[in-house]
Structures are given as structure tokens and as C-alpha cells.
């Protein structure tokens, strides 16, 4: 926990820590002055009337001044502590976000999306609360306790000391038992928080499927099971914590009564003057003993919060410490060609898997050519194209773009040359213009419209009331599947990249629109290399090269007219979609 926080503190945060530490001394000083004046005030009450009244007024004035100064210092401490805690956690949250942003596709296999969201929000909030509590109590509690013990020794009495020690032991034992009961539950709470997020997100993202199958009751039952378990653990933790306050009050009241009771026997046998002095000592002893208890309570408050925050900190550190599988080279090289792609005996295995998902993949694409991939579901098409922009790195062989190994260039430079349209059309919340100009926010409206026209999206966009300033809901949920895919294609071609990758991006388009969009791309960007994944043979028939995949291996490569006669796998796929006459057989 401390290692995580201290590592993410800025220089000004360390200055704030020193300020809090020094101000805490001032706060405790004023607090102890009040305790001392109370003892003097008690003595003054027992003095002669004239002298006693005058001293009472002066001591009262001193106590008011000390109370005001103590309150002022505490306000400053809380202000500085809040600013320091927020600054530290903000920096930590930013680093966590940037870390996740740099994850390759294979890295996400180690953390579910829901877990990453929980770590960024709920876990980060737990750390923030613990750090803020620490800054406000970690200094004041031990300083107050040590100072009170020193003053207590000045009023030491064997019987009173024994009574104080007994009650403090009761408090310590109670706290240890409570912590042993509650700490393991916090680990369970965080895991159940992940499970709640999984259930909620799954239901929201799959709401159409849920309703289509009338599965609302089934989904509600799943959520209820997790929610009930989460509630049960939370109630247990709440009940354990609720016992703490009554125990503290019992100790404080019991300690005060015990000290007064013991002192009563002592005072009973003393003369008036000595009795007054002993009564003043007793009052001071009660207040100092209670200060020790309150200091201990402050520490325990931190201790109660800390286990949950510690679990959260460990979860955050797991993400920050995770070794990103795709890294920039120490000495990046320059690109040699333009718009070329080459795979040399490439193999790829997912982390933890002994068997390669794709193996022995070799092909070369020249500038301006079109290469297409086709094969059954799970044959490795997306895995192959993910290695071009380094969404994942090959585990064997070489992937070359523009004449150099993709591992030898900066990821940002590599991806600047690539336009990408994903298999599942995804749009960001905002407006249409910003979504198309996602890679270059300074793009003009004319440039945005040009890209939309190529993707056959200008028609439905212009028909909207606000045109390209029309709102886009999160994930593009206010657009149909075909509209989302066309906008994603527009986003890919908008920057006129050297290489365009279409991961089954034409699947939601009808045959006419599919053909129109591909023709416009070919005529508008003739020197752009195109990489296409498709399930429809009609989409890839005109490609310069077609790679046929089966169970992660290349079983054919060539043009359509050659594969339809020489590749049984391709022939089987083609005949399942088109007739022999359409295929020219």
C-alpha cells in the first residue's frame, strides 16, 4: 500500500506531508495546553474566592484561545490532507488508465473488462479513503498518545495506572478479535464487486438477446444470487464494525469511572487542601487517559479501513506490474518501403497455450494490392491481421510492414500508417464528425464528408437534423449495424493511410453497398494496400491474393480463379454461397 502510494507521489505531495507533520505537533500542543489548564482551573476553584475567580477567568481565556488555534490548525491539516490524497490518487488513476491503454490484446486475457473497471473506480476509491484517513490520523494519533503518556507519568499513581492498563488491554484485545473477523471478508467483498459488475454489464450489453429469449427472470436470478452473497458479506462486516463504537464508549466510560472511583478512596482520607490537589490530579488523569483511548481509536479507525484498501492496492498493483507483451524497441529503425506487408513463417500462440493458434503463415503484399483472408470460424483470420498493427506479437517468425520488422519500429509510427475497421462496429460517445475524424481531430468538414461518401455514409448522415454534428450514443447504440460499419469504414479511410485493414467490416452491408464501397476505396485510394477478412466470397473475388485458412494453417493462396479449381477448402466455401455458374465452374 505505502509502496504504491509513495511511488506515485509528486514532490509537492512530500512537502505537504512535512507540513501536515509539523501542524500536527501544533495541534497536539494546543490540545495538551487545554488539558493542563483544566487541571489548573480545578485548583483555582478550590482557592480563595478573590484569587480563584481571577484565575478562572484567565485560564478560561487561555483555553478558548487554544481551542480556536487548535480548530484552525485542524482545518488547515484537513485541507492539505484532502488536496494531497486527491492529488496522489489522481496521479495513480492516470497511470493505471495509461497502463491499461498500452495493453496488447493478449494482455487483456489476464484481467476481465469488469475487473479493470472495478480496479479503476471502486478499488481506487478505497485507496483514496484509506490514504486520506491516514494523512488525517497517522500523525495526530501517535503524537497525542506519546505526549499524553509523558504527561500521565507526571501524575503517576500505581492504582490509577493499573486501572488504565487493564481497560486499554480490554480495548486492544477487542480490536484484535474484530480485525481477525473482518479482514478476510474484505477480500471476498472485492471479488464479489467484480462479480456484480460482470453480471450488470453482461445484462446491459446483451439486453436484446435477453429480451429476445424472455430470459429476464433467469438474468435476475443470476444477479440476485451474487447480490445476496455480496449483501451477506457486507452485513457481516457492518455488524462487526458496529460493535466497535459501543466497545470504545464502554472503555472510555469504564476507565473514567474506575479512575474516579479509585481516586475517591484516596481523597476521602486527605485534608481539604490535599483533597483539592488530588481532585485536580484525578481530573487531569481522566482526561489524559481518555486522550490515549481516543488516539487508539483513531489508529483503529485507520486499521479497520486499511485491510480493504490494502486488498484494493494489491489489485491495482497487479495491473501496474503486469508486463505488457507489446513494447516499443529501445532503438527504433526507419521504414524502408511504403504500403508493403510480408509474413515470414509466422506462428502465434496465446499466453498459456502450448498449441499455436496460427502457424507457418507466409505471404507478401505489394503497395496498392488487395489481400483477403477467408476460412471457417476460428481458423485464425483475425489473429493474423492483429499482428500487422501489433495488437499482438507473433511468437515465431517475422511480420514486416514497409520492409521492416514491426517489432523494430515505434508502435505509434506503425499505426499512423494503418487504417482499421473492426469486425464489430464501435463508435464513441460524441458527434458523428468527431467519430470519423477520430485519428485527426483537426480534420475539416470537407475531409470528413469525403470519407463518409467513400463509405456510403454521407446519405444517412446528411438526412439527420444536425448532419455531422448529430449525437452518437455510447457504443453507437442509436445507429443500425450497417450504419455503424459504414461510419467505422469512413473513420478508417479518413486519414488516407498506406494500409487499410477491414476485419469482416462489410458483413452488415448488403451486396450492392458492399461492392459500391469497395469500388470507391479502390478508385479513391489506389496506392493504399488493402487487407480484408470476409465470410462472403463475393466480397473478395477481385482481390489480388486470397489466403485460405483452415485450423490456423494456410491451405491455399492465390487468385479466386485459381483457388476455385485447386483448393478444396475454398471451393467448399464458395459453393456453399454461390452456384457453379456464378463461380464460372
matplotlib code that plots the C-alpha trace (Angstrom):
import matplotlib.pyplot as plt

x = [0.0, 2.7, 5.0, 2.2, 1.3, 4.8, 5.9, 3.1, 3.6, 4.8, 7.4, 4.8, 3.0, 6.1, 6.2, 2.6, 3.4, 6.1, 3.6, 0.9, 3.5, 4.6, 1.0, 0.0, 2.6, 1.0, -2.5, -1.5, 0.4, -2.8, -4.8, -2.4, -2.4, -6.2, -5.8, -3.1, -5.3, -8.2, -6.0, -5.0, -8.6, -9.7, -7.0, -8.2, -11.8, -10.6, -8.5, -9.7, -12.7, -10.9, -7.9, -9.8, -12.3, -9.5, -7.5, -10.6, -11.2, -7.6, -7.4, -10.8, -9.5, -6.3, -8.4, -10.6, -7.6, -6.0, -9.3, -9.6, -6.0, -6.4, -9.5, -7.8, -4.8, -7.0, -8.9, -5.6, -4.5, -7.7, -7.5, -3.8, -4.6, -7.5, -5.5, -2.6, -4.7, -6.7, -3.5, -1.8, -4.7, -5.4, -1.9, -2.2, -5.5, -4.0, -1.1, -3.5, -5.5, -2.4, -1.2, -4.4, -4.4, -1.0, -2.2, -2.0, -4.9, -3.2, -2.7, -6.5, -6.7, -5.2, -7.9, -11.6, -13.0, -15.3, -12.3, -10.4, -13.3, -13.7, -9.9, -10.1, -13.2, -14.1, -10.6, -9.2, -11.8, -10.9, -7.2, -8.2, -10.3, -7.5, -4.9, -7.0, -7.7, -4.0, -3.0, -5.5, -4.8, -1.5, 0.4, -2.0, -2.8, 0.8, 1.9, -1.1, -0.7, 3.1, 2.5, -0.4, 1.7, 4.5, 2.1, 0.4, 3.7, 3.9, 0.6, 1.5, -0.2, 0.2, -3.5, -4.6, -2.0, -3.1, -6.7, -5.8, -3.7, -6.5, -9.0, -6.6, -5.9, -9.7, -9.7, -6.7, -8.0, -11.4, -9.9, -7.6, -10.6, -12.7, -9.9, -9.3, -13.0, -13.3, -10.1, -10.8, -14.2, -12.8, -11.1, -14.4, -16.1, -13.8, -14.2, -18.0, -17.8, -16.2, -18.9, -21.7, -20.1, -19.8, -23.5, -24.6, -22.5, -23.4, -27.1, -26.9, -24.7, -26.8, -30.2, -31.5, -30.6, -32.1, -35.4, -35.5, -35.3, -37.5, -34.6, -35.2, -36.1, -33.0, -30.7, -32.4, -31.9, -28.2, -27.8, -29.8, -27.5, -24.4, -26.2, -27.4, -23.9, -22.5, -25.1, -24.5, -20.8, -21.4, -23.9, -21.4, -18.7, -21.1, -22.2, -18.6, -17.7, -20.9, -19.7, -16.6, -18.1, -20.0, -16.8, -14.9, -17.6, -17.6, -13.8, -13.9, -16.7, -15.4, -11.9, -13.3, -15.5, -12.7, -10.3, -12.8, -13.8, -10.2, -9.4, -12.5, -10.9, -7.7, -9.4, -11.6, -8.6, -7.0, -7.3, -9.2, -6.1, -4.6, -8.0, -8.4, -4.9, -5.7, -9.0, -7.2, -4.7, -7.6, -9.3, -6.0, -5.5, -9.0, -8.6, -5.1, -6.3, -9.2, -6.8, -4.8, -8.0, -9.2, -5.8, -6.0, -9.5, -8.1, -5.5, -8.1, -10.3, -7.3, -6.6, -10.3, -10.1, -6.7, -7.3, -9.9, -7.7, -4.7, -6.6, -7.6, -4.0, -2.8, -5.3, -4.2, -0.5, -1.3, -2.3, 0.6, 3.1, 1.7, 4.4, 2.9, 3.6, 4.0, 6.7, 8.5, 12.1, 15.0, 16.4, 13.7, 14.5, 13.1, 10.7, 12.2, 9.2, 5.6, 2.4, 4.1, 3.3, 5.2, 4.8, 7.7, 6.9, 4.8, 3.3, 1.3, 0.3, -1.9, -0.4, -0.6, -1.4, 1.1, -0.5, -0.2, -3.4, -1.8, 1.3, 3.6, 1.9, 3.9, 2.8, 3.8, 1.7, 2.9, 1.8, -1.8, -2.6, -5.6, -5.1, -8.1, -8.4, -11.2, -11.8, -14.1, -14.8, -11.8, -9.4, -7.1, -8.1, -8.4, -5.3, -3.2, -4.3, -4.0, -0.2, 0.1, -0.7, 0.9, -2.3, -0.4, 3.2, 4.0, 5.7, 7.6, 8.7, 8.6, 5.9, 7.3, 5.5, 7.1, 10.2, 11.0, 10.0, 7.1, 8.9, 11.7, 9.6, 7.6, 4.0, 2.7, 4.7, 3.4, -0.2, 0.0, 0.3, -2.7, -6.4, -8.5, -12.2, -13.1, -15.3, -17.8, -18.6, -17.8, -18.5, -17.5, -20.0, -19.9, -20.9, -20.5, -17.8, -15.6, -16.0, -14.9, -12.1, -11.0, -7.4, -7.1, -9.3, -8.2, -9.8, -12.1, -15.8, -15.0, -12.4, -14.9, -17.6, -15.1, -14.5, -18.2, -19.0, -16.5, -18.1, -21.6, -22.5, -23.0, -26.6, -28.0, -25.8, -26.9, -30.5, -30.2, -31.3, -27.8, -25.9, -22.4, -23.0, -25.6, -25.2, -23.7, -24.7, -22.2, -21.1, -23.2, -26.4, -28.5, -27.4, -28.1, -25.4, -24.9, -24.7, -22.1, -20.0, -20.1, -19.1, -16.2, -15.1, -15.2, -13.1, -10.5, -10.2, -10.4, -6.6, -5.7, -3.5, -0.9, -2.6, -6.3, -7.4, -11.0, -11.8, -15.0, -16.2, -18.5, -20.6, -23.5, -23.7, -25.9, -24.2, -24.8, -23.4, -20.5, -19.5, -20.0, -17.9, -15.0, -15.1, -14.9, -12.0, -10.1, -10.6, -10.1, -7.1, -5.4, -2.0, -3.4, -2.8, -6.0, -6.3, -9.7, -11.3, -14.6, -17.0, -18.6, -16.8, -18.4, -16.5, -13.0, -13.3, -11.5, -8.6, -5.0, -4.4, -6.7, -5.4, -7.4, -7.2, -8.2, -7.5, -4.8, -2.9, -2.7, -4.3, -4.3, -3.1, -3.7, -6.4, -10.1, -10.0, -7.0, -8.3, -11.8, -10.2, -7.2, -8.2, -10.9, -11.5, -12.1, -14.2, -16.4, -16.8, -17.6, -20.1, -22.0, -22.7, -22.8, -23.8, -21.3, -22.5, -21.8, -18.4, -17.6, -17.2]
y = [0.0, 2.5, 1.4, 2.0, 5.4, 6.8, 5.8, 7.9, 11.0, 14.2, 16.4, 18.8, 15.9, 15.2, 18.9, 18.6, 15.6, 17.6, 20.5, 18.1, 16.6, 20.0, 21.3, 18.1, 19.0, 22.4, 20.8, 18.4, 21.2, 23.3, 20.2, 19.4, 23.0, 22.8, 19.7, 21.4, 24.5, 22.3, 20.9, 24.5, 25.6, 22.9, 24.1, 27.6, 26.6, 25.4, 28.5, 31.7, 33.3, 36.5, 34.8, 31.8, 33.8, 35.9, 32.7, 31.0, 33.9, 33.9, 30.1, 30.2, 32.8, 30.8, 27.6, 29.5, 30.8, 27.3, 25.8, 28.4, 27.8, 24.1, 24.2, 26.5, 24.2, 21.1, 22.8, 23.5, 19.9, 18.5, 20.9, 19.9, 16.2, 16.3, 18.0, 15.6, 12.5, 13.6, 14.6, 11.3, 9.1, 11.2, 10.5, 6.9, 6.6, 8.3, 5.8, 2.9, 4.2, 4.7, 1.2, -0.4, 1.7, 0.2, -3.4, -5.7, -7.9, -10.8, -8.8, -8.4, -12.2, -11.7, -9.2, -9.1, -5.8, -5.7, -6.3, -3.5, -1.1, -2.1, -1.5, 1.9, 3.0, 1.1, -0.1, 3.4, 4.9, 2.5, 3.5, 7.2, 6.9, 5.0, 7.4, 10.4, 8.8, 8.1, 11.7, 13.0, 10.4, 8.7, 11.6, 13.0, 9.7, 8.5, 12.1, 12.6, 9.1, 9.7, 13.2, 12.0, 9.2, 11.6, 13.9, 10.9, 9.8, 13.2, 12.4, 8.7, 6.7, 2.9, 2.2, 4.7, 3.4, -0.2, 0.7, 2.4, -0.5, -3.0, -1.1, -0.5, -4.2, -4.8, -2.4, -3.9, -7.5, -6.4, -4.7, -7.6, -10.0, -7.7, -7.3, -11.1, -11.4, -8.6, -8.6, -11.9, -10.6, -7.6, -9.8, -11.5, -8.1, -7.0, -10.3, -10.0, -6.4, -7.8, -10.4, -7.7, -5.7, -8.7, -9.5, -6.0, -5.3, -8.7, -7.9, -4.4, -5.2, -8.3, -6.7, -7.6, -11.2, -11.4, -9.9, -12.0, -15.2, -13.9, -14.5, -11.6, -13.9, -16.0, -13.0, -11.5, -14.8, -14.7, -11.2, -11.9, -14.8, -12.6, -9.6, -11.7, -13.0, -9.5, -8.2, -11.1, -10.3, -6.6, -7.1, -9.3, -6.7, -3.9, -5.8, -6.4, -2.7, -1.6, -3.4, -1.3, 2.0, 0.6, -1.1, 2.2, 4.0, 1.3, 1.5, 5.3, 5.4, 2.5, 4.0, 7.3, 5.8, 3.5, 6.4, 8.5, 5.5, 4.7, 8.4, 8.8, 6.4, 8.4, 11.8, 10.5, 10.3, 13.6, 17.1, 19.8, 21.3, 18.0, 16.7, 19.6, 18.9, 15.2, 16.0, 18.2, 15.4, 13.0, 15.2, 15.5, 11.8, 11.1, 13.5, 12.2, 8.6, 9.4, 11.1, 7.9, 5.9, 8.4, 8.2, 4.5, 4.8, 7.0, 4.4, 1.6, 3.5, 3.5, -0.1, -1.0, 0.8, -0.4, -4.1, -3.4, -0.6, -3.0, -5.6, -2.8, -1.6, -5.1, -5.4, -2.0, -3.0, -6.2, -4.1, -1.7, -4.5, -6.6, -6.9, -5.5, -8.1, -5.5, -2.9, -0.3, -1.1, 0.7, 1.8, 2.1, 1.9, 3.8, 2.3, 1.3, 0.8, 2.1, 0.1, -3.4, -6.3, -9.6, -12.6, -15.0, -18.3, -16.6, -18.6, -17.3, -19.0, -17.4, -17.0, -20.3, -22.3, -24.9, -25.2, -22.3, -20.6, -20.0, -21.5, -21.3, -18.2, -16.7, -14.2, -10.8, -7.9, -5.1, -1.5, -0.9, -4.6, -6.3, -9.4, -11.2, -13.9, -16.4, -19.5, -21.1, -19.5, -19.9, -20.5, -17.6, -14.8, -12.0, -13.3, -12.9, -9.3, -8.3, -8.9, -6.2, -3.2, -5.1, -5.7, -8.9, -10.0, -13.2, -15.9, -17.3, -15.8, -12.2, -9.7, -7.0, -3.7, -1.4, -3.5, -3.7, -5.9, -4.4, -5.1, -2.7, 0.4, 2.6, 1.4, 5.0, 5.3, 1.9, 2.6, 6.1, 4.2, 2.0, 2.5, -0.1, -1.0, -3.6, -6.6, -5.2, -1.6, 0.6, 4.3, 6.7, 8.9, 12.4, 13.5, 11.9, 14.3, 13.6, 9.8, 10.0, 12.4, 10.3, 10.0, 13.6, 16.0, 18.9, 17.4, 19.7, 19.0, 18.6, 15.9, 14.2, 14.2, 12.8, 9.8, 9.4, 9.4, 6.7, 4.6, 5.4, 7.1, 10.7, 10.0, 8.9, 11.3, 14.4, 13.3, 13.9, 17.2, 18.2, 16.4, 15.6, 17.3, 14.7, 12.9, 9.5, 7.4, 5.3, 2.4, 3.9, 2.3, 4.8, 3.5, 0.3, -2.3, -1.3, 2.4, 1.7, -0.3, 2.4, 5.0, 2.8, 2.4, 6.1, 6.5, 4.1, 5.8, 9.4, 9.8, 8.2, 5.5, 3.4, 0.2, -0.4, -3.3, -4.5, -7.2, -8.5, -4.9, -5.4, -8.2, -5.9, -4.3, -5.6, -6.9, -3.7, -1.4, -3.8, -3.6, 0.2, 0.9, -1.4, 0.2, 3.7, 2.7, 1.2, 4.3, 7.0, 5.3, 3.4, 3.3, 2.1, -1.6, -3.3, -6.3, -7.8, -10.5, -11.7, -14.6, -13.8, -14.9, -12.2, -9.6, -11.0, -12.4, -9.4, -9.5, -9.8, -12.6, -14.7, -16.6, -19.7, -20.8, -24.0, -24.6, -22.0, -23.1, -21.8, -24.4, -22.1, -18.8, -17.2, -15.5, -16.5, -18.3, -20.4, -21.3, -22.2, -25.0, -26.0, -25.5, -27.9, -25.8, -22.6, -24.4, -25.8, -22.3, -20.8, -23.4, -23.0, -19.4, -19.2, -21.6, -23.2, -20.9, -17.8, -19.1, -19.9, -23.7]
z = [0.0, 1.0, -1.8, -4.3, -2.9, -2.2, -5.7, -7.2, -5.0, -6.6, -5.0, -3.7, -2.0, 0.0, 1.1, 2.1, 4.3, 6.1, 6.6, 8.0, 10.4, 11.7, 12.0, 13.9, 16.6, 16.9, 17.1, 19.9, 21.7, 21.9, 22.9, 25.8, 26.9, 27.3, 29.5, 31.6, 32.1, 33.1, 35.9, 36.9, 36.7, 39.1, 41.6, 41.2, 42.1, 45.4, 46.1, 47.9, 46.2, 45.1, 43.7, 42.4, 40.3, 38.7, 37.8, 36.4, 34.0, 32.8, 32.5, 30.7, 28.2, 27.6, 26.9, 24.5, 22.6, 22.5, 21.3, 18.5, 17.4, 17.6, 15.4, 12.9, 12.6, 12.2, 9.4, 7.6, 8.2, 6.7, 3.8, 3.0, 3.6, 1.2, -1.5, -1.0, -1.1, -4.1, -6.0, -5.2, -6.2, -9.3, -10.5, -9.6, -11.5, -14.6, -14.5, -14.2, -17.2, -19.3, -18.4, -19.5, -22.6, -23.5, -23.1, -26.1, -26.9, -25.2, -22.0, -21.5, -21.1, -17.6, -16.5, -17.4, -18.5, -15.5, -13.2, -14.8, -14.4, -10.7, -10.1, -11.7, -9.7, -6.6, -5.7, -6.4, -4.1, -1.3, -1.6, -1.7, 1.5, 3.3, 2.2, 3.3, 6.7, 7.1, 6.4, 8.9, 11.7, 11.3, 12.8, 15.3, 17.0, 17.9, 18.8, 21.0, 22.6, 23.4, 24.6, 26.9, 28.3, 29.1, 31.0, 32.6, 34.1, 35.8, 37.6, 38.0, 40.6, 41.0, 41.4, 38.6, 36.2, 36.8, 36.2, 32.9, 31.7, 32.4, 30.3, 27.5, 27.4, 27.1, 24.1, 22.4, 22.7, 21.4, 18.4, 17.5, 17.6, 15.4, 12.9, 12.7, 11.9, 9.3, 7.3, 5.3, 4.4, 2.6, 0.1, -0.6, -0.9, -3.8, -5.7, -5.3, -6.5, -9.7, -10.0, -9.6, -12.4, -14.6, -14.1, -14.6, -17.7, -19.2, -18.8, -20.2, -23.2, -24.0, -23.4, -26.8, -26.5, -23.0, -24.1, -27.3, -25.3, -22.4, -20.1, -17.8, -14.9, -15.5, -15.5, -12.5, -10.6, -11.5, -10.3, -7.2, -6.2, -6.5, -4.9, -1.9, -1.3, -1.5, 0.9, 3.3, 3.5, 3.8, 6.6, 8.5, 8.1, 9.1, 12.2, 13.3, 12.8, 14.6, 17.8, 17.8, 18.8, 21.8, 23.0, 22.8, 24.7, 27.3, 27.7, 27.9, 30.4, 32.4, 32.5, 33.7, 36.4, 37.6, 37.9, 39.8, 42.0, 42.9, 43.5, 45.7, 48.3, 48.2, 48.5, 51.3, 53.7, 52.8, 54.2, 52.2, 50.5, 49.7, 48.6, 46.1, 44.7, 44.4, 42.7, 40.1, 39.5, 39.1, 36.5, 34.6, 34.8, 33.4, 30.5, 29.6, 29.8, 27.5, 25.1, 24.9, 24.3, 21.6, 19.9, 19.9, 18.4, 15.6, 14.9, 14.9, 12.5, 10.1, 10.8, 10.1, 6.7, 5.8, 5.1, 2.4, 1.0, 1.1, -0.9, -3.4, -3.6, -4.4, -7.2, -8.6, -8.4, -10.3, -13.2, -12.9, -12.5, -15.4, -18.1, -21.3, -24.1, -26.9, -26.2, -28.3, -29.2, -27.4, -30.8, -33.4, -37.1, -40.1, -42.6, -45.9, -48.2, -48.4, -48.2, -48.2, -45.9, -45.5, -43.2, -42.9, -41.4, -38.7, -35.8, -32.8, -29.6, -26.9, -23.4, -21.5, -24.6, -25.9, -29.3, -31.8, -33.0, -36.4, -37.8, -40.8, -42.3, -45.2, -47.9, -49.3, -50.4, -52.6, -52.4, -53.7, -53.8, -52.0, -49.9, -48.5, -45.8, -45.7, -43.7, -41.1, -37.8, -35.5, -38.4, -37.3, -39.6, -37.0, -35.2, -38.3, -39.1, -35.4, -35.8, -38.5, -36.2, -33.3, -31.4, -30.6, -31.4, -33.3, -31.2, -34.1, -37.5, -38.6, -39.6, -41.9, -42.7, -45.2, -45.3, -41.6, -38.7, -36.8, -33.5, -34.6, -35.1, -32.7, -32.3, -32.9, -36.2, -37.3, -36.6, -38.2, -41.5, -40.9, -41.0, -39.2, -39.4, -36.7, -37.0, -34.6, -35.4, -32.4, -32.1, -29.3, -27.5, -29.1, -32.6, -36.0, -37.2, -34.2, -34.7, -38.3, -37.5, -34.5, -35.7, -36.6, -34.6, -36.9, -39.9, -41.9, -42.6, -46.3, -45.5, -43.1, -45.8, -48.4, -46.1, -45.4, -49.2, -49.8, -47.1, -48.5, -45.2, -46.3, -47.4, -44.0, -42.1, -44.2, -43.7, -39.9, -38.5, -37.3, -40.0, -39.0, -35.6, -34.7, -31.4, -31.2, -28.1, -26.2, -28.5, -31.3, -30.0, -31.8, -35.2, -37.0, -37.6, -41.2, -40.3, -37.6, -40.0, -42.7, -40.2, -39.0, -42.6, -43.0, -39.9, -41.3, -44.7, -43.4, -43.0, -46.3, -44.7, -46.5, -45.3, -44.7, -42.6, -42.8, -40.2, -41.7, -41.9, -44.8, -43.2, -42.2, -45.7, -48.5, -51.6, -53.6, -50.9, -50.2, -53.9, -54.1, -51.0, -52.2, -55.6, -54.2, -51.9, -54.8, -57.0, -54.3, -52.7, -55.5, -53.8, -50.5, -49.6, -48.5, -46.1, -46.0, -43.8, -45.2, -44.9, -48.3, -51.4, -53.4, -51.3, -52.0, -55.6, -57.0, -54.5, -55.8, -53.3, -51.3, -48.3, -47.4, -43.8, -42.1, -38.4, -38.2, -41.3, -44.9, -47.2, -50.2, -51.6, -55.0, -57.0, -57.0, -60.4, -59.3, -55.9, -57.1, -59.1, -57.0, -53.3, -52.0, -48.8, -50.8, -53.3, -50.5, -49.0, -52.4, -53.4, -50.1, -51.1, -54.9, -57.7, -60.1, -62.9, -60.8, -59.9, -63.5, -62.9]

ax = plt.figure().add_subplot(projection="3d")
ax.plot(x, y, z, "-o")
ax.set_aspect("equal")
plt.show()
